[in-house]
Amino acid sequence: MGDTRLIQGRYRLLDLIGRGGMGEVWRARDESLGRRVAVKCLKPMGPQHDAQFTRVLRERFRREARVAAALQHRGVTVVHDFGEYEGVLYLVMELLEGRNLSQLLEDNRAHPLPVPDIVDITEQVAHALAYTHDQGIVHRDLKPANIMRLGDGTVKICDFGIARLGADIGFTSRLTGTGIAMGTPHYMSPEQIGGQQVDHRSDLYSLGCVLYEIATGAPPFDLDDAWAVLVGHRDTPPEPPRNHRSELPEFFERIVLDLLAKDPEERPGDARELARRITEGRGVPAIPAQPRPPAHRPEQPPSNEPRLPSWTRGMTTGHKAGGTSAALRTTPPDAAAGLTGEWIPRGDTRREQPVPEPERPTPSPELLAVLAGRHNAGLSLGRLGRWEEAGEVHRAVAAEREHALGPDHPDTLSSRYEVGFTLSRTGRAADALREYTRVAEGRERSLGTDHPDTLAARQEVAYVLGQLGRHFEAHQVYLAVLASRERNPRLGPDHPDTLRCRHNLAFNLSRLGRLEDSFRMARDVATARARVLGPEHPDTLVTRYEVAYALGQLGRWNEALQTYREVAEARKTALGADHPDTLAARYEVGISLGRLGRSAEALTLYRDLVEDRARVHGLDHPETLRARHGLGVNLGRMGRWEEALDEARDVCAVRERVLGPEHPDTLVSRREVAVGLGWLGRWADALVEYRRVAAARERVLGVDHPDALASRNDEAHCLEQLGRGAEAVELYRRVAALRQQRGTR
């Protein structure tokens, strides 16, 4: 096949990216949808196969391809289409940019992978297997070459259904006397070797072999002779992985050994249990392995009394992922019957229509109307700020829409998008990230990479990455989305959605410390929004608010104060005096006044703001408490320390009750209590409060977090004031060492 070859007049083959036992894989372009795909062309059977066999094979192919196409999970390769063209069976799949585990081991010169990568891969594969096993599907050929790790760290299992097809072809070939070889034995379960019935636990055993190899650099039974490998799977306990690599966590070794149990009943019950064990084990420090006695190795059965199935005779070891033995990388020609070697499809140029995928029953209009109504009800709950209830509604609607319409239907994805939105609004950013990623992937499959709905989902992915503090990753996503929006003729640089993306990018730049870049971009977006939307449009004012923030971070507080005041006045006119955005701008005016040393003006502003916040939101609302905190800070700046201390204590007590004792805002108030005590000369009491803040920040944020280190500096300063200079010096040194250590990472 060449680069001008079209399959079914739709899939243009561009270049060969892989060749294996069952055929070739091509990078291709779907001319109908304008997207890149991978096309796997399965090799046609030779003339040794009769017409009945070929007919059975094609029917099995169609059946198993439908199985593969029905799988919808981020950990499973997506199958878009399948059919037969000029005598060649083909599959159209998503194009994956990454390396399979076999390639990763080869890239690493057959050395094992890093421990965090191994644990992450295990957890992702476990979730994917849990999903497929729930669908009643067993892979049957799990091995490093069938597990792909993409550039963003996502792990996908490949060849579901097709692996089963290969097993079926092998079985049928044995019946017809062709003697086809059955793959590599390095990852086969004992029940597979014995020719017994297999279920999902066979996949778990194969996964154990894969994990053993990527963790130690070699499969559990790394032998040159196929018979010895098979006997090892059947009779020999594997050597514990930590005997080869002591830094492996103990919980991981226990999991691998449980997966490699000879009896399926002794393995984990299912992949979901495996995923749970991995999740629970994450973060457990590895303990150096203790010397272990050699594993007992039962004698192998005499060669004249084989207990292995007859079809294993003459079997070669095949190609395992790791190792350098040439014997393990060479397959004799007679082991390649039917599915290996060079091939070129021949025949006439007549085209067949692709075999249609089974259609989902059309849901009734009544059901769709009910689901649309419930979706709108969820939106209404969100507008009322009842995010938990809205999330429950959207989750239920998403599940029903997926059942009725399919996982990639726009309505299903719309509901999932709203699920992500509610998760983001309720502080569950990690869950929101998973949901938005799922929506983005689904929309990319069904609508295309540059569709506005796909870009909207990807933009939300960037937003929640920022919420999680992963600002560099967020920056990369924002840049990609912005480039797509600007080159899209339906959008362009001045489209409101493009401007929203540029605004978010400016916000994220400031969190990366790129303050000048953030200021310039925010200023440009504010100008564009004023031109496109109007100077008092809420979006324009949001960006001007960001301009003011950037000015303050750059120390240009007079300009920041002027901008915040203009935003506050404009919001008062457009939104009303009591709107939360208006009140937020007034709070920032107070911050700017305080930074400029105009504390008397700030104090008056904060007293009015506290009154307004309490009237609108209540006395215990976090924003009311934030305004009271600002009031207390400015009392201190004016030297009114008794009043400042009383205010700080009151705010700290309410925050502890409402937000919790280790909430960041609570700790800020507790530090303000310590500051007041210090200014009043009560250094012993201040030391107690400073230490409480430092200990809590270390528990929550880590010992080398900047806020925790700042608290320890406060403690050292307090020790100096108490005349405990030696302790203060020692603490200053410890803080300096932690800062240096953090800076070198």
N, C-alpha and C positions, 0 to 999 in steps of 0.2 A: 504494500500500500504506500502511496506517495502523498506528498503534501497537497496535491490538488484533488485527492480522492474524496468524494462525498459518499456518506452512507445514508441511504434513504432520502437523498436530496437535502439533508438537513445538517448532518454532523461532518464538518470538514476536518480530516486528520492532518495535524500540523507536524508533529515530530514524535518519534518513538521514545518513550520514557521508561519502559520496562519490558522484560521478556521473562516468562516463567514457565512452569510446567504445564499450565492450562492455556497459555496463549500469550498475547502481547497487550500492552497498555499504551495508548496513544494520548498525547495532549491534543485536544481538538477544540473547535469552536462550534457552538450551537448557532447556526445561521438564523434560526427563527427567533431566538431570544437574545442573541448577541452576547452570550456569556461563554467563558472558557469552561470546558468540562474534560473529564477523562473518559475514554472509550476503551473498554476491555473487549478484545476480539478473541473468542474461544476457538481453539484449533478444530477444524473439521476432522471427523473420523475418516481413516483411510479405507481402502477398498476391502480390507479384511472384515469390516463390519457389515452385516447384512442389513437389508432394508428395515426389518422389524426392529433391530437394535437401534438404528438411527432414529426411527420414529419414536421409540421409547425415550431415547436420550433427549430429543427435542421437547417432548412433553414434560420431561423432568426439568429441563432447563426453564421452560416457561413457568412451571409451578414454583420452582425455587427462586426464580427472578422476581416473581410476584411477592414471595415471602420477603425477600431482601428489600423490595421497593416499599413494602408496608412499614418498615422499621423507621421510626422518627425519634431519634435521640442524638444529643450532641456528641455522644461517645461512639456513634456508629456511622460509618460512611453512608451518605445518602445516595440511593439509586434513583435516577431521574427517569430512565427509559430502558427498554430492552426490545429485542426483536431478532430477525434473521435477514441477512442481506447477502446475496450471491453465495449462498451455502454456508455463510459464516454467522454463527450466533454471536450477538454482541450485547454488551451492557453499557449504559451511559451513566456515569457517576459524577459526584462532585469532584472537582480538581483540588487535591490536597497539596499544600506547599509545606513540606517538612521531610522528616527522615523516619523510616521505620526503626524498630529497636535493633534489628540486625545491623542496619547501617550505622546506627549510633555506636554500637559496640565496635564495629570496624573503624569508624572515625576515631574512636578512643583507643585504637591499637589493641583491641581485644581486652582492655582493662574494664573492670566493672564501672557502672555509672555512679555518680555521686549519691550519697544516701538520701538527701532530701528529694532528688529527682525520682529515685526508686519508690519511695513512699507515695509521692504524688501520683506517679504512674499507676501504682497498685490501686489507689483509691479510685481514680477515674475509671480504670478498667472494671473494677468491681461494680461500680454504679451502672456502667454500660451492660455488663453481663446480667445484673439484676433485672434490668429492663427487658432484655431479650429473652431471658429465661421466663419472665412473667408472661411473655407472649407464647410460651411453649416451644421456643426455638433453641436448639443446641448448635454451637458452632462446629464442633468436631475436629477442627484443625487449627487450634489456637497455638501460635508460635511467634517468635519475635518479628518475622517478616510480615505478619498480619496485624501488627499493632503499630500505628503511626503516631508520632509526636509532631505536632505542627509548630510553627515558629512562635506562636503566642503561648505555647505550653499545653494546649488542648491535646488530649490523647483520644484517638479513634481506633476502633476495631474494624478491620477490613474483611471483605469476602464472606460475610454472612450469607448463607444460602448457597453461594458458589462453592464454598468449602464442602458443604453437604453434597452438592452436585458432584464434586470430584470424588467423594467417597462412594456415591451411588454408581458413578461410571466405573470405578475400580471394582465394585461388587459385581456389576453386570459383566465386566470384562472377564472376571474370573470364571463366571458361569459359562462364558462362550469360549474359554480356553485361550485367551490372548495373553494371560500371564502378566497383566499390568502391575507395576510396583505400587505400593501404598506409601507414598510420601516418606518423610524422615521420622525415625522412631524416637528421636530425642525428647519428644514432647507428648508421646502417646500414653494414655492411661492403661493400667493393667487390664481393665475390662475391654478396652479396645484391642489390646494385644491378644487377649483370649477369645476374641470373636464373640463376646457376650453383648447383651443389650446395654446401650449407653444412655445416660441422661445428663442433666445439667452438671452433675458432680464430676463427670469426665472432663468438662471444660475447666472445672476448678483444679483438677489435677494438672492439666496442661498448663494452666496459669502458674501453678506452683513451680513447674519446670522452667517457665520463662523467667519468673522472679528470681529463682535460684541463679540462673545464668547472668542476668543483668546485675545481680548483687555480688557475684563472685567471679564472673568472667568465664565460667564454663557451666554446661548443663550438669544436672545431678549425677548422671552416669556418662562420663566423658570418655568413651571407649571407642576404639577404631573398628571393632567387630560388631556388626548389627546384632548378631545373636547375643553377645554379651550385654549390649545395651538393653535389649528386650528382657533378658533374664534379670538384669538389674532393676528394671521397673517392676517386674513381677515379684522378685524375691528379696532384694537387698535393701536394707534401710539406708536412706541417703545420709551422707556425712553432714553434720550440722553446719550451716553456712558460716557461722562465726568462727569455726575452726580455720576457715580460709581467710576471713576478714573480720577482725575483732571489733571494729567500730560499728558494725551493724547493730541496731537496737535489739534487745532481747525479745521484745514483743513481736518484732518483724520475723525473727528466726522462728519463733513459736508458730506464727501464722503459716510460714512456708512449710514447716515440717508437718503441720496439720493438713495442709493442702495435698501433701505428697503421701498421705496415708494410703496403704495398699487397698484397704477395705473402704469402699465409698461411704459406708455408714459412719466411719470415723473422721471424715472430712467435715469442714464447716457445712451446716445444713443448706445454706444457699449463699449466693453472692451478696445479698443484702446483709447477712450476718458478717461476712467478710468485710464489707465496707464499714460497718459499725465498729468492728474491732480495729481497723486501721484508724478511724477517726478518734477512737478512745486512746489509741496508742501514740498518736502524734504528740510530740513534745516530751516524751519519756526519754531521759538521757541514756545513752548507751553505756553499759558497764563493761570493762575489758573482759573478754571471754576467759574463763578458767580452763586449764588443760582438761581434756576429756579423754576417757579411755577409748581406744579404737572401737568403732561400731562392729558388732558381730555380723559376719557375712556368712549366711548359710551356703553350704556347698551347692554348686550348680548341678542340675540333673545331668546324668550321663547323656552323651550325644545320641546314643542308640535308643533312648527313651524320651523323646521330645514331648514336652507338655505345652509347647507353643503351637498355634495353628499352622497347618501345612503351608499356608500361603506365605509365611515368613521365610521359607527356605530360599536361600540365594539373595535375600534382601541386603542392600547396602545401607550404610548409615545415612546417606543423603547429606544435605548441607545444613549444618547447624549455624547459629548466629556467630558464636565466638570460636576461638581456637585458630591455630595456624597450620594444622596438619594437612598436607596435600591430599592425603587419603580421604579426608573428610570433605574435600571440596571437589571431588571428582565423581561423576556418576557414570558407570559403564553404559555403553550404548544399549545393551539389552534391557536395562532398567528404565528405558525411556519410551517404551512402547506406547504409541497412541497420543501422548500429551507433551512430548518434548521435541526439540530439534527445530530447524528452520522450516518455515512453511510459507506458501504464497497462495492466496485464494484464487481459484480459477473458475471459469464458467462464463456464461453470457452476461450481458449487462441489464437483464430484466430486473425490475425492482418489485419487491413485495412491500405491502403496507406493514408497518410495525404492528406487532400483536398488541391490541389495546389492553391497558390495565383494567382490572375489574372496577366497575363504577360503584361508587358509594350510593346507597339508596337516597333518593331525593327527599329531604325532610319536608314536612308539611308546612305550608305558609303560616298556619296557625302557630306551630312551634317556633318558627323564626320570629314571628311577631311578639310572642311571649318573651323570648330571649332578648329581643331588641328593647322591649319595655323594661326588663330587669337590668339590662346594661345601663339604660338612661337613669334608672333609679339609683344605681351605684354612683353615677356621675353626680347626681343631686346630693347624695350623702357626702361626697367629697367636697362639693361647694359649701356645704354646711360645716365643714371641718371634722366630720365624723369619719375619720380615715380608717379606723379599725373595721367599722361596719361596712364601709365601702369596699374594703379589701375582701371581706368575706363574700359579698355579693359578686364581685368581679371574678373571684376564684371559682365560684359555683357556675357562673355563666360560661367562663372559659372552658371548664370541663365539659359542659353540655354541648357547647359549640364545637369543641374538638371531636366529640363523639358523632355529632350530626353532620358536620361540615368538613372535618379533617383538620390536622394540626397546623397546616400552612394556609388555611383559608383566611382572607383578610379580616373577617369578623372575629375569628378565633384569636388571631394575633392582636386585634384591637383590644379585646378583653384582657389578654395577657399583658399588653402595654399598660393598661390601667392597673393591673395587679402590681406591676413594677412601680408605678407612680405612687400607689398607696404605701408600698413597702418603704420607698424613699422618704415619704412624708412622716412615717412612724419610726424613723431612725434605724431601720433594718437595711442599711446600705448594701451589705454583702448579699442578702437575699434579693434585693432589687437588682443588683448587678447580674446575678444569674438569670433573672427573669428577662431583663432587657436584652441580654446577650442572646437568649433563646428567641426573642422576638426579632432581633436584628438578623439572626441567621435564617429564620423562617421567611422573613420578608425578602432577604437577598435571594433565597431559592425561588420564591414565587413571583416576586416583582422585579428583581434585578438589583445590582449593587448601587446604582445611582438614583433609584426611585426615591422621591421625597419622603415616603413613609419609612423606607429603609434607613435613610439618613437621619430621620427624626429619632429612630430607635438607637442608632449608633451614637447620636449626640447625647442621649440619656445615659448610655453606657459611660461616656466620658464624664458626665456630671456626677454619677455615683462613684466613679473612680476618684474624683476629686473629694467627695464626701469621705472616702476611705483613706484620704491622705496620699493616694497614689497619683500625685500631680504630674509626674513625668509621663506616665502611661496616658493619663487624661489628655495631656498636651498633644501627644502623638495622634490620638483619635480625633481630637478637635481639628488638627491640621488636615487630616485626611478628609474629614467631613466637609470642612470649609472649601478645600480644593474641588470636591465633587459638586458642591452647591454653586461655586462661582463659574464652573465650566458648563453647568447645565443651562441650556437656553431658556428653559421654563422658570428658572430661578434667577441666577445672575447675582452680581455683587450687591445690588441695592434691594433685593427681595427681603421682606421682614424676617424670614427664616434664616437667610444668610447673615443678616445683621445680628440676629440673636446668637448665632454660632460665634461670630466675631466678638460679641460682648462676653460670652462665656470664656472664650480663649483669653481675652484681656484679664478677666478675673483670675483665671488659672495662672497666668504669667506672674501676677503679683504674689501668688502663693509659692511660686518657684523662686521668688526673690528677684525676678527680672522687672524691677519697679519702673525703670525708664520705658522699657518696651510696653509694659502694661499701661502706663499713662498715655503714651502716644496712640496705642490702639484704641483705648477707651475714648480718648478725645475725638479720634476720627469717626468712631462708631456713633458717638453722641451727635456729631455734626450731620452724619448721614441720616440718622433717625429723625433729627429735627427737620431735615429737608423732606424726607419721605413720609413720616408719620405726623409731624407737627411738633413744635417746641414743648408743648405741655402734655404730649401723649405719655402714659405711664412708662412705656418702654424707653422713651427718650430720657425720662427723669431717672430711671434705674441706672442707665449708663452714665448720666451726669453724676449720680451718687458715687459710682465706681471711680469716676475721674477725681472726685473730691477725696476719696479714700487713698488713691495713688498719690495725690499731692501731699496728703498728711504723712504717708510713709516716706516720702522724699524730704520731709521736714519743711515743706512749703505751707505752713499752717495758716497764714493770712489768706492765701488763695483757696485753701481747703475750706476755711470758715465762710468765705464769700460764696463759694459754690454750694455748700450745704444749706446756707440760708436761702439761696435762690431756689434750690430743690424743695425745701420745706414750704416756702410760699406758694410755689407752683402746685405742689401736691395738695395744699390746703384748698386752693381754688378748684383743682380738677377732681379731687377725691373727697375732700371734706377734712375738717380740723381733727376729727377723731379717728380717721383712717389709720390703721397700723403703720402704713408706709410714711404718712405724714409725721406720726409720733417718732418713728425711727430716725427720720432726718433731723428732728429737733434734738434728739439725744446726741447725734453726732455734732451738732452745733455746740452743745455743752462740752463735749470732748475737746473740740478745737479751742474754745474759750479757755479751758483749763490749761491746755498746752501752751497757750500764749500768755499765761500768767494773769488772766482776767477772771480770777476765781469768784469775785463778788458777783459778776454778771452770770457766771456759770451756776452759782448757788441759787440765784433767783430763778433761772431757767429750770433747774432740776426740781425745785420746790413745786413749780407749776406743772412740770411733767409728771411728777409723782402723783399729784392730785388727779390729773387727767387720766393717767394709766389706771389708777385705782378705780376711778369712776367707770371706765370703759371695760377693763379686764378683771378687776378685783385686786384686793390687797396682796394676795399671795401669788399673783401671776409672776412668772419669771421676768417679764419685761418691767413690771412695777418694781420688782426687787433690783433689777439692773439700774433703774433710775435712782432708787434710794442709795445704792452703792456709790453712784456718781456724786450724789449729794454729800455723802460722808467723806469721800476723797477730797472734795473741795473745802469742806469744813477743816480738814487737817491742813490743807495748803494755806488756809487763812490763820493757822495757829490755834484753832479752837478744838484742842485735842480731846478734852473731856467729852464734848458733844460728838466729835468724830468717833471716839471709842464706843460710846453708847449706840450710835447708829450702826457701826460695824457689827457689834454684838447682836443687835436685834435682827439685822439682815442675815447674819450667819445662822442664827437659830431657826429662822423661817426657812432659809434655803436647805438647811440640814433636814428639816421636817418634810419639805415639799420635794426636794431634788435628791436627797440622800447625803450621807456624811462625806462621801468621797467624790461627789460631783465636782467638776472643775470650778463651777461658780461658787460652790460652798467653800472650796479651798481658797479661792481668791479672797472671799470675805474673811476667812480665818486668818489669812496672812495680814489683812488690813487691821484685824484686832491686834495682832502682834506688833504691827507698825505703831499703832496708837499707844500700846503699852510701853514700847521703847521710848517714844517721844516724851512720855510722862515719867521716864526714869525707872520704870518697873521692869528691869531687864531680866530678872529671874522668871517672872511670869511670861515675858515675851519669849524667852528661850523655850519654855514648855510648848507654846503655840507654834513657834517656828518648827520645832521638831515634829509635832503632829502633822503639820503640812508636808514636811519633807518625807516622812515615812509613808503617808498616804500617796503622795505623788510617785514615790518609788514603787509602791505596790501596783498602782494603776498604770503608770507610764514606763517604768523601768528605771534602773539606777542611773543610767547615763542620758536620760531625756533632759533637754535644756531646762524645762521647768523644775525638774527634780534637782538638777545641779544648782539652779538659782536659789532654791530653798535651802540647800546645804550651805551656800555662800551666806545667806541671811543668818543661818545658825552660827557660822563662824564669826560673823561680825558681832553677833550678840555675845558670844564667848569672849571676844576682845573687850567689850564694854564691861564685862564682869571680872576682868583682870585674869582670865584664864587663857593667857597668850599661847602657851605650848599646845593646848588642845585646839585652839583656833588655827595655828600654823599647820598642824597635822591635818586638819579638815580641809584647809585651803589646798594643801598638796594633793590630797585625795581627789578633790574636785578637779584640779588642774590635770591630773593623770587621766581621769575619766574623760575629760574634754579632749585631750590629745588622742586617747584611744578611739573615741568616737570619730574624730576628724580623719584618722588614718583608715577607716573602714570604707 
